[in-house]
Amino acid sequence: MCTVGGKITVMKHGQQSEAGKSNVANANSQEQQVYNPFMDFDEFQEEISEDYSNDYD
C-alpha cells in the first residue's frame, strides 16, 4: 500500500530502443518472417541498404 496518495506519472523511463540500418542488416530474415509474415523482409533489407543520398542533387 502506498503511503502517499495521488496519481504517479512516469514521464520518461530512460532507455529507448531504436532500430537502425545495422540492426536490419544483421537480422535473420527467416526469424523476422515468423514475427511479421505479411512483410517481405529480404526486400526490406535490400531497400534499406540502398543509397538515396544522390537523389536530391
DSSP file (Angstrom, degrees, kcal/mol; ACC not computed):
  #  RESIDUE AA STRUCTURE BP1 BP2  ACC     N-H-->O    O-->H-N    N-H-->O    O-->H-N    TCO  KAPPA ALPHA  PHI   PSI    X-CA   Y-CA   Z-CA
    1    1 A M              0   0    0      0, 0.0     2,-0.3     0, 0.0     3,-0.0   0.000 360.0 360.0 360.0 135.8    0.0    0.0    0.0
    2    2 A C        -     0   0    0      1,-0.1     0, 0.0     2,-0.1     0, 0.0  -0.614 360.0-156.3 -81.5 133.8    1.3    3.4   -0.9
    3    3 A T  S    S+     0   0    0     -2,-0.3     2,-0.6     1,-0.1    -1,-0.1   0.660  79.4  68.6 -83.6 -16.2    1.7    5.9    1.9
    4    4 A V  S    S-     0   0    0      2,-0.1     2,-0.1    -3,-0.0    -1,-0.1  -0.913  79.0-143.6-106.6 122.2    1.4    8.9   -0.4
    5    5 A G        +     0   0    0     -2,-0.6     2,-0.2     2,-0.0    -2,-0.1  -0.386  53.3  60.3 -78.4 160.1   -1.9    9.5   -2.0
    6    6 A G  S    S-     0   0    0     -2,-0.1     2,-0.4     2,-0.1    -2,-0.1  -0.580  86.4 -50.4 117.2-178.7   -2.4   10.7   -5.5
    7    7 A K        -     0   0    0     -2,-0.2     2,-0.5     2,-0.0    -2,-0.0  -0.794  41.4-150.6 -99.7 133.7   -1.5    9.8   -9.0
    8    8 A I        -     0   0    0     -2,-0.4     2,-0.4     2,-0.0    -2,-0.1  -0.910  14.2-172.1-105.0 126.4    2.0    8.8  -10.0
    9    9 A T        -     0   0    0     -2,-0.5     2,-0.7     0, 0.0    -2,-0.0  -0.976  14.5-150.6-121.9 128.7    3.1    9.5  -13.6
   10   10 A V        -     0   0    0     -2,-0.4     3,-0.1     1,-0.2    -2,-0.0  -0.880  13.3-177.4 -98.3 115.0    6.3    8.4  -15.2
   11   11 A M        +     0   0    0     -2,-0.7     2,-0.4     1,-0.3    -1,-0.2   0.956  69.8   1.0 -78.6 -53.4    7.3   10.9  -17.9
   12   12 A K        -     0   0    0      1,-0.1    -1,-0.3     0, 0.0     3,-0.1  -0.999  53.0-161.4-138.3 139.0   10.5    9.2  -19.2
   13   13 A H        -     0   0    0     -2,-0.4     2,-0.8    -3,-0.1    -1,-0.1   0.523  41.4-120.6 -99.9  -5.7   12.0    5.9  -18.2
   14   14 A G  S    S+     0   0    0      1,-0.0     2,-0.3     0, 0.0    -1,-0.1  -0.667  81.0  72.5 110.4 -78.9   15.5    6.5  -19.6
   15   15 A Q        +     0   0    0     -2,-0.8     2,-0.4    -3,-0.1    -2,-0.1  -0.554  52.5 178.4 -83.7 137.5   16.3    3.8  -22.1
   16   16 A Q        -     0   0    0     -2,-0.3     2,-0.4    -3,-0.1     0, 0.0  -0.998  19.1-138.7-135.7 140.5   14.7    3.7  -25.5
   17   17 A S        +     0   0    0     -2,-0.4     2,-0.4     2,-0.0    -2,-0.0  -0.791  20.4 177.6-101.3 139.7   15.3    1.3  -28.3
   18   18 A E        -     0   0    0     -2,-0.4     2,-0.3     0, 0.0    -2,-0.0  -0.975  23.7-133.3-143.1 126.9   15.6    2.3  -32.0
   19   19 A A        -     0   0    0     -2,-0.4     2,-0.2     4,-0.1    -2,-0.0  -0.616  28.0-175.2 -81.8 135.0   16.4    0.0  -34.9
   20   20 A G     >  -     0   0    0     -2,-0.3     4,-1.8     1,-0.0     3,-0.2  -0.557  43.4 -85.3-117.8-175.5   19.0    1.2  -37.4
   21   21 A K  H  > S+     0   0    0      1,-0.2     4,-2.5     2,-0.2     5,-0.2   0.870 125.7  53.8 -61.2 -38.9   20.4    0.0  -40.7
   22   22 A S  H  > S+     0   0    0      1,-0.2     4,-1.8     2,-0.2    -1,-0.2   0.865 106.4  52.8 -67.2 -34.3   23.0   -2.2  -39.0
   23   23 A N  H  > S+     0   0    0     -3,-0.2     4,-0.7     2,-0.2    -1,-0.2   0.906 111.6  45.9 -64.9 -41.0   20.2   -3.9  -37.0
   24   24 A V  H >< S+     0   0    0     -4,-1.8     3,-0.6     1,-0.2    -2,-0.2   0.904 111.8  51.4 -67.6 -41.6   18.3   -4.6  -40.2
   25   25 A A  H 3< S+     0   0    0     -4,-2.5    -1,-0.2     1,-0.2    -2,-0.2   0.849 113.8  44.1 -64.6 -34.5   21.4   -5.9  -42.0
   26   26 A N  H 3< S+     0   0    0     -4,-1.8    -1,-0.2    -5,-0.2    -2,-0.2   0.524  91.0 109.0 -89.0  -6.2   22.2   -8.3  -39.2
   27   27 A A  S << S-     0   0    0     -4,-0.7     2,-0.6    -3,-0.6     3,-0.1  -0.412  74.2-117.8 -75.7 147.1   18.7   -9.6  -38.7
   28   28 A N     >  -     0   0    0      1,-0.2     4,-2.2    -2,-0.1     5,-0.2  -0.750  18.1-153.4 -83.7 117.9   17.7  -13.1  -39.7
   29   29 A S  H  > S+     0   0    0     -2,-0.6     4,-1.7     1,-0.2    12,-0.2   0.834  92.9  54.2 -66.6 -32.7   15.1  -12.8  -42.4
   30   30 A Q  H  > S+     0   0    0      2,-0.2     4,-1.0     1,-0.2    -1,-0.2   0.905 110.2  46.8 -67.0 -39.8   13.5  -16.2  -41.6
   31   31 A E  H >> S+     0   0    0      1,-0.2     4,-1.4     2,-0.2     3,-0.5   0.901 111.0  51.6 -67.3 -40.2   13.1  -15.3  -38.0
   32   32 A Q  H 3X S+     0   0    0     -4,-2.2     4,-2.6     1,-0.2    -1,-0.2   0.833 102.2  61.0 -65.7 -31.3   11.6  -11.9  -39.0
   33   33 A Q  H 3< S+     0   0    0     -4,-1.7    -1,-0.2     1,-0.2    -2,-0.2   0.831 102.4  52.6 -63.5 -32.2    9.1  -13.7  -41.2
   34   34 A V  H << S+     0   0    0     -4,-1.0    -1,-0.2    -3,-0.5    -2,-0.2   0.909 112.5  43.9 -68.1 -42.5    7.8  -15.5  -38.1
   35   35 A Y  H  < S+     0   0    0     -4,-1.4    -2,-0.2     1,-0.3    -1,-0.2   0.871 133.2  17.2 -71.5 -37.8    7.3  -12.2  -36.3
   36   36 A N    ><  +     0   0    0     -4,-2.6     3,-1.5    -5,-0.1    -1,-0.3  -0.727  64.8 175.3-138.7  85.1    5.7  -10.4  -39.3
   37   37 A P  T 3  S+     0   0    0      0, 0.0    -1,-0.1     0, 0.0    -4,-0.1   0.640  76.9  64.0 -69.2 -13.0    4.5  -12.8  -42.0
   38   38 A F  T 3  S+     0   0    0      2,-0.0     2,-0.4    -5,-0.0    -5,-0.1   0.545  91.4  77.4 -87.1  -6.2    3.0  -10.0  -44.1
   39   39 A M  S <  S-     0   0    0     -3,-1.5     2,-1.2    -7,-0.2     3,-0.1  -0.874  74.6-137.9-109.7 135.0    6.3   -8.3  -44.8
   40   40 A D     >  -     0   0    0     -2,-0.4     4,-1.9     1,-0.2     3,-0.1  -0.766  23.8-175.0 -86.5  96.4    9.0   -9.5  -47.2
   41   41 A F  H  > S+     0   0    0     -2,-1.2     4,-2.6     1,-0.2    -1,-0.2   0.823  77.9  57.9 -69.5 -32.3   12.0   -8.9  -45.0
   42   42 A D  H  > S+     0   0    0      2,-0.2     4,-1.9     1,-0.2    -1,-0.2   0.925 109.2  46.0 -61.4 -43.6   14.6   -9.8  -47.7
   43   43 A E  H  > S+     0   0    0      1,-0.2     4,-2.4     2,-0.2    -2,-0.2   0.894 111.5  52.5 -64.8 -40.0   13.1   -7.0  -49.9
   44   44 A F  H  X S+     0   0    0     -4,-1.9     4,-2.5     1,-0.2    -2,-0.2   0.898 107.1  52.2 -63.1 -41.3   13.1   -4.6  -46.9
   45   45 A Q  H  X S+     0   0    0     -4,-2.6     4,-1.7     1,-0.2    -1,-0.2   0.904 110.9  47.6 -62.0 -41.2   16.8   -5.3  -46.3
   46   46 A E  H  X S+     0   0    0     -4,-1.9     4,-0.7     1,-0.2    -2,-0.2   0.913 112.4  49.4 -64.9 -42.5   17.6   -4.5  -49.9
   47   47 A E  H >< S+     0   0    0     -4,-2.4     3,-0.6     1,-0.2    -2,-0.2   0.891 111.3  48.6 -65.1 -40.2   15.6   -1.3  -49.8
   48   48 A I  H 3< S+     0   0    0     -4,-2.5    -1,-0.2     1,-0.2    -2,-0.2   0.845 108.2  54.6 -68.7 -33.9   17.2   -0.2  -46.5
   49   49 A S  H 3< S+     0   0    0     -4,-1.7    -1,-0.2    -5,-0.2    -2,-0.2   0.621  85.7 105.0 -78.5 -11.6   20.7   -0.8  -47.8
   50   50 A E  S << S-     0   0    0     -4,-0.7     2,-0.7    -3,-0.6    -3,-0.0  -0.369  72.3-126.6 -69.4 149.4   20.2    1.3  -51.0
   51   51 A D        +     0   0    0      1,-0.1     3,-0.3    -2,-0.1    -1,-0.1  -0.874  31.9 169.9-101.5 113.3   21.9    4.7  -51.0
   52   52 A Y    >   +     0   0    0     -2,-0.7     3,-1.4     1,-0.2     4,-0.3   0.207  46.5 108.3-103.9  13.3   19.5    7.5  -51.8
   53   53 A S  G >  S+     0   0    0      1,-0.3     3,-0.5     2,-0.1    -1,-0.2   0.778  77.9  51.4 -66.2 -26.0   21.9   10.4  -51.0
   54   54 A N  G >  S+     0   0    0     -3,-0.3     3,-1.1     1,-0.2    -1,-0.3   0.495  86.6  85.7 -89.0  -2.5   22.3   11.4  -54.7
   55   55 A D  G <  S+     0   0    0     -3,-1.4    -1,-0.2     1,-0.2    -2,-0.1   0.718  90.0  48.4 -69.4 -20.3   18.6   11.6  -55.3
   56   56 A Y  G <         0   0    0     -3,-0.5    -1,-0.2    -4,-0.3    -2,-0.1   0.115 360.0 360.0-110.6  21.1   18.4   15.2  -54.1
   57   57 A D    <         0   0    0     -3,-1.1    -1,-0.2     0, 0.0    -2,-0.1   0.457 360.0 360.0 -82.8 360.0   21.3   16.7  -56.0
